[in-house]
Amino acid sequence: MNKAFPVLGHLAKRQILFAGHGAHIMAYPVADCKYLNVAAFIRDSGN
């Protein structure tokens, strides 16, 4: 979290979801805001 907070600011302290064309990113704090869990979902068109 020491590296995430300077970059994300207050967004690092709550759950956030970014949804875009072909990709989604979800991030949320865990362990009493000591760590930031990030998951990325990417859709491949198969080309």
Biopython code that builds the backbone (N, CA, C, O; Angstrom):
import numpy as np
from Bio.PDB.StructureBuilder import StructureBuilder

atoms = [
    (1, "MET", "N", (0.816, -1.175, 0.000)),
    (1, "MET", "CA", (0.000, 0.000, 0.000)),
    (1, "MET", "C", (0.869, 1.250, 0.000)),
    (1, "MET", "O", (0.436, 2.302, -0.471)),
    (2, "ASN", "N", (2.085, 1.150, 0.520)),
    (2, "ASN", "CA", (2.974, 2.315, 0.531)),
    (2, "ASN", "C", (3.256, 2.828, -0.874)),
    (2, "ASN", "O", (3.456, 4.028, -1.065)),
    (3, "LYS", "N", (3.275, 1.934, -1.862)),
    (3, "LYS", "CA", (3.514, 2.349, -3.244)),
    (3, "LYS", "C", (2.214, 2.728, -3.949)),
    (3, "LYS", "O", (2.215, 3.588, -4.830)),
    (4, "ALA", "N", (1.109, 2.095, -3.568)),
    (4, "ALA", "CA", (-0.167, 2.354, -4.242)),
    (4, "ALA", "C", (-0.775, 3.690, -3.836)),
    (4, "ALA", "O", (-1.332, 4.388, -4.684)),
    (5, "PHE", "N", (-0.684, 4.060, -2.576)),
    (5, "PHE", "CA", (-1.348, 5.278, -2.108)),
    (5, "PHE", "C", (-0.809, 6.550, -2.758)),
    (5, "PHE", "O", (-1.610, 7.409, -3.128)),
    (6, "PRO", "N", (0.514, 6.720, -2.919)),
    (6, "PRO", "CA", (0.984, 7.942, -3.590)),
    (6, "PRO", "C", (0.506, 8.057, -5.039)),
    (6, "PRO", "O", (0.342, 9.165, -5.549)),
    (7, "VAL", "N", (0.284, 6.935, -5.694)),
    (7, "VAL", "CA", (-0.152, 6.957, -7.094)),
    (7, "VAL", "C", (-1.666, 7.115, -7.201)),
    (7, "VAL", "O", (-2.153, 7.926, -7.989)),
    (8, "LEU", "N", (-2.410, 6.343, -6.410)),
    (8, "LEU", "CA", (-3.869, 6.330, -6.516)),
    (8, "LEU", "C", (-4.578, 7.281, -5.563)),
    (8, "LEU", "O", (-5.751, 7.598, -5.762)),
    (9, "GLY", "N", (-3.879, 7.737, -4.532)),
    (9, "GLY", "CA", (-4.517, 8.630, -3.564)),
    (9, "GLY", "C", (-5.655, 7.930, -2.841)),
    (9, "GLY", "O", (-5.531, 6.767, -2.458)),
    (10, "HIS", "N", (-6.779, 8.644, -2.650)),
    (10, "HIS", "CA", (-7.910, 8.089, -1.908)),
    (10, "HIS", "C", (-8.527, 6.870, -2.589)),
    (10, "HIS", "O", (-9.245, 6.110, -1.938)),
    (11, "LEU", "N", (-8.269, 6.662, -3.882)),
    (11, "LEU", "CA", (-8.812, 5.491, -4.576)),
    (11, "LEU", "C", (-8.232, 4.187, -4.042)),
    (11, "LEU", "O", (-8.855, 3.135, -4.190)),
    (12, "ALA", "N", (-7.056, 4.231, -3.424)),
    (12, "ALA", "CA", (-6.431, 3.022, -2.877)),
    (12, "ALA", "C", (-7.131, 2.550, -1.609)),
    (12, "ALA", "O", (-6.909, 1.419, -1.178)),
    (13, "LYS", "N", (-7.960, 3.376, -1.008)),
    (13, "LYS", "CA", (-8.613, 3.033, 0.256)),
    (13, "LYS", "C", (-10.022, 2.478, 0.074)),
    (13, "LYS", "O", (-10.698, 2.193, 1.062)),
    (14, "ARG", "N", (-10.487, 2.315, -1.190)),
    (14, "ARG", "CA", (-11.827, 1.777, -1.424)),
    (14, "ARG", "C", (-11.828, 0.932, -2.689)),
    (14, "ARG", "O", (-10.883, 0.974, -3.476)),
    (15, "GLN", "N", (-12.889, 0.172, -2.876)),
    (15, "GLN", "CA", (-12.988, -0.683, -4.058)),
    (15, "GLN", "C", (-13.263, 0.170, -5.286)),
    (15, "GLN", "O", (-14.118, 1.056, -5.267)),
    (16, "ILE", "N", (-12.520, -0.113, -6.358)),
    (16, "ILE", "CA", (-12.720, 0.615, -7.609)),
    (16, "ILE", "C", (-12.806, -0.377, -8.762)),
    (16, "ILE", "O", (-12.237, -1.467, -8.698)),
    (17, "LEU", "N", (-13.512, -0.001, -9.802)),
    (17, "LEU", "CA", (-13.659, -0.828, -10.992)),
    (17, "LEU", "C", (-13.558, 0.069, -12.210)),
    (17, "LEU", "O", (-14.298, 1.044, -12.339)),
    (18, "PHE", "N", (-12.645, -0.263, -13.093)),
    (18, "PHE", "CA", (-12.505, 0.420, -14.371)),
    (18, "PHE", "C", (-12.946, -0.556, -15.449)),
    (18, "PHE", "O", (-12.380, -1.641, -15.576)),
    (19, "ALA", "N", (-13.947, -0.178, -16.220)),
    (19, "ALA", "CA", (-14.456, -1.035, -17.289)),
    (19, "ALA", "C", (-14.199, -0.360, -18.626)),
    (19, "ALA", "O", (-14.552, 0.801, -18.832)),
    (20, "GLY", "N", (-13.589, -1.095, -19.515)),
    (20, "GLY", "CA", (-13.300, -0.558, -20.832)),
    (20, "GLY", "C", (-13.562, -1.594, -21.906)),
    (20, "GLY", "O", (-13.961, -2.720, -21.611)),
    (21, "HIS", "N", (-13.340, -1.218, -23.130)),
    (21, "HIS", "CA", (-13.569, -2.119, -24.261)),
    (21, "HIS", "C", (-12.509, -3.223, -24.261)),
    (21, "HIS", "O", (-11.343, -2.975, -24.569)),
    (22, "GLY", "N", (-12.921, -4.426, -23.918)),
    (22, "GLY", "CA", (-12.023, -5.568, -23.935)),
    (22, "GLY", "C", (-11.224, -5.797, -22.669)),
    (22, "GLY", "O", (-10.499, -6.787, -22.580)),
    (23, "ALA", "N", (-11.332, -4.911, -21.681)),
    (23, "ALA", "CA", (-10.566, -5.111, -20.444)),
    (23, "ALA", "C", (-11.269, -4.439, -19.268)),
    (23, "ALA", "O", (-11.884, -3.382, -19.408)),
    (24, "HIS", "N", (-11.160, -5.083, -18.101)),
    (24, "HIS", "CA", (-11.708, -4.534, -16.865)),
    (24, "HIS", "C", (-10.649, -4.705, -15.782)),
    (24, "HIS", "O", (-9.957, -5.722, -15.743)),
    (25, "ILE", "N", (-10.522, -3.726, -14.917)),
    (25, "ILE", "CA", (-9.579, -3.796, -13.801)),
    (25, "ILE", "C", (-10.345, -3.503, -12.518)),
    (25, "ILE", "O", (-11.073, -2.515, -12.428)),
    (26, "MET", "N", (-10.173, -4.377, -11.525)),
    (26, "MET", "CA", (-10.811, -4.199, -10.234)),
    (26, "MET", "C", (-9.721, -4.172, -9.167)),
    (26, "MET", "O", (-8.797, -4.985, -9.197)),
    (27, "ALA", "N", (-9.829, -3.247, -8.237)),
    (27, "ALA", "CA", (-8.855, -3.151, -7.149)),
    (27, "ALA", "C", (-9.591, -2.854, -5.847)),
    (27, "ALA", "O", (-10.558, -2.092, -5.828)),
    (28, "TYR", "N", (-9.125, -3.462, -4.764)),
    (28, "TYR", "CA", (-9.727, -3.205, -3.462)),
    (28, "TYR", "C", (-8.705, -3.480, -2.361)),
    (28, "TYR", "O", (-7.865, -4.369, -2.500)),
    (29, "PRO", "N", (-8.775, -2.716, -1.266)),
    (29, "PRO", "CA", (-7.828, -2.910, -0.164)),
    (29, "PRO", "C", (-8.194, -4.144, 0.659)),
    (29, "PRO", "O", (-9.368, -4.480, 0.811)),
    (30, "VAL", "N", (-7.171, -4.810, 1.185)),
    (30, "VAL", "CA", (-7.356, -5.971, 2.052)),
    (30, "VAL", "C", (-6.445, -5.827, 3.265)),
    (30, "VAL", "O", (-5.553, -4.978, 3.289)),
    (31, "ALA", "N", (-6.678, -6.660, 4.264)),
    (31, "ALA", "CA", (-5.861, -6.694, 5.483)),
    (31, "ALA", "C", (-5.794, -5.323, 6.142)),
    (31, "ALA", "O", (-4.715, -4.797, 6.418)),
    (32, "ASP", "N", (-6.984, -4.753, 6.390)),
    (32, "ASP", "CA", (-7.085, -3.455, 7.070)),
    (32, "ASP", "C", (-6.304, -2.372, 6.323)),
    (32, "ASP", "O", (-5.591, -1.570, 6.926)),
    (33, "CYS", "N", (-6.457, -2.370, 5.004)),
    (33, "CYS", "CA", (-5.837, -1.385, 4.093)),
    (33, "CYS", "C", (-4.310, -1.439, 4.079)),
    (33, "CYS", "O", (-3.656, -0.434, 3.797)),
    (34, "LYS", "N", (-3.740, -2.603, 4.381)),
    (34, "LYS", "CA", (-2.286, -2.738, 4.302)),
    (34, "LYS", "C", (-1.829, -3.136, 2.906)),
    (34, "LYS", "O", (-0.701, -2.838, 2.512)),
    (35, "TYR", "N", (-2.707, -3.815, 2.150)),
    (35, "TYR", "CA", (-2.373, -4.293, 0.811)),
    (35, "TYR", "C", (-3.479, -3.918, -0.160)),
    (35, "TYR", "O", (-4.617, -3.670, 0.240)),
    (36, "LEU", "N", (-3.137, -3.878, -1.433)),
    (36, "LEU", "CA", (-4.108, -3.593, -2.478)),
    (36, "LEU", "C", (-4.187, -4.799, -3.403)),
    (36, "LEU", "O", (-3.199, -5.158, -4.044)),
    (37, "ASN", "N", (-5.350, -5.423, -3.476)),
    (37, "ASN", "CA", (-5.564, -6.570, -4.347)),
    (37, "ASN", "C", (-6.069, -6.059, -5.692)),
    (37, "ASN", "O", (-7.030, -5.291, -5.744)),
    (38, "VAL", "N", (-5.431, -6.481, -6.776)),
    (38, "VAL", "CA", (-5.790, -6.020, -8.117)),
    (38, "VAL", "C", (-6.055, -7.234, -8.998)),
    (38, "VAL", "O", (-5.276, -8.187, -9.015)),
    (39, "ALA", "N", (-7.165, -7.188, -9.729)),
    (39, "ALA", "CA", (-7.505, -8.242, -10.688)),
    (39, "ALA", "C", (-7.805, -7.593, -12.030)),
    (39, "ALA", "O", (-8.497, -6.577, -12.099)),
    (40, "ALA", "N", (-7.280, -8.186, -13.095)),
    (40, "ALA", "CA", (-7.526, -7.677, -14.448)),
    (40, "ALA", "C", (-8.178, -8.781, -15.270)),
    (40, "ALA", "O", (-7.744, -9.932, -15.236)),
    (41, "PHE", "N", (-9.214, -8.422, -16.003)),
    (41, "PHE", "CA", (-9.932, -9.342, -16.876)),
    (41, "PHE", "C", (-9.822, -8.802, -18.292)),
    (41, "PHE", "O", (-10.264, -7.689, -18.577)),
    (42, "ILE", "N", (-9.231, -9.594, -19.176)),
    (42, "ILE", "CA", (-8.983, -9.152, -20.544)),
    (42, "ILE", "C", (-9.670, -10.114, -21.505)),
    (42, "ILE", "O", (-9.524, -11.331, -21.391)),
    (43, "ARG", "N", (-10.415, -9.558, -22.447)),
    (43, "ARG", "CA", (-11.098, -10.369, -23.450)),
    (43, "ARG", "C", (-10.262, -10.373, -24.720)),
    (43, "ARG", "O", (-9.899, -9.322, -25.248)),
    (44, "ASP", "N", (-9.962, -11.578, -25.200)),
    (44, "ASP", "CA", (-9.192, -11.737, -26.430)),
    (44, "ASP", "C", (-10.154, -12.063, -27.564)),
    (44, "ASP", "O", (-10.965, -12.982, -27.446)),
    (45, "SER", "N", (-10.070, -11.328, -28.644)),
    (45, "SER", "CA", (-10.982, -11.546, -29.767)),
    (45, "SER", "C", (-10.667, -12.832, -30.526)),
    (45, "SER", "O", (-11.475, -13.275, -31.343)),
    (46, "GLY", "N", (-9.516, -13.436, -30.273)),
    (46, "GLY", "CA", (-9.151, -14.692, -30.904)),
    (46, "GLY", "C", (-8.488, -14.538, -32.256)),
    (46, "GLY", "O", (-8.251, -15.531, -32.943)),
    (47, "ASN", "N", (-8.189, -13.333, -32.645)),
    (47, "ASN", "CA", (-7.529, -13.101, -33.950)),
    (47, "ASN", "C", (-6.051, -13.336, -33.861)),
    (47, "ASN", "O", (-5.342, -13.189, -34.857)),
]
sb = StructureBuilder()
sb.init_structure("model")
sb.init_model(0)
sb.init_chain("A")
sb.init_seg("    ")
for serial, (resi, resn, name, xyz) in enumerate(atoms, 1):
    if name == "N":
        sb.init_residue(resn, " ", resi, " ")
    sb.init_atom(name, np.array(xyz, "f"), 0.0, 1.0, " ", f" {name:<3s}", serial, name[0])
structure = sb.get_structure()
